[in-house]
Amino acid sequence: MAEHLPAEALIPWLQAAGEELQLDTSEVNIDTILGVAGQVAHTVARPAAPLSTFLLGLAVARAGKDADLQALAAQLNARARRWAEEAEE
């Protein structure tokens, strides 16, 4: 059964999953990704969180070496906040 863990406790899973998928996880910022998931879950909908983090990963992959995870995460967080504001109107 899954349990709630601090972000740093997810590092072994991140490494194992990365190895399984043959991905370099050295630049993965767990806090940033969980921050996006939390923002989206609370302002859009819980099921939108994994979908949004997947899209964030696609955006990072598309940008390649020029990827700025923090900037892309901030952009997605801002969109989630606007989504919530639009829903209130």
Secondary structure by P-SEA (a helix, b strand, c coil): cbbbbccccaaaaaaaaaaaaccccccccaaaaaaaaaaaaacccccaaaaaaaaaaaaaaaacccccaaaaaaaaaaaaaaaaaaaac
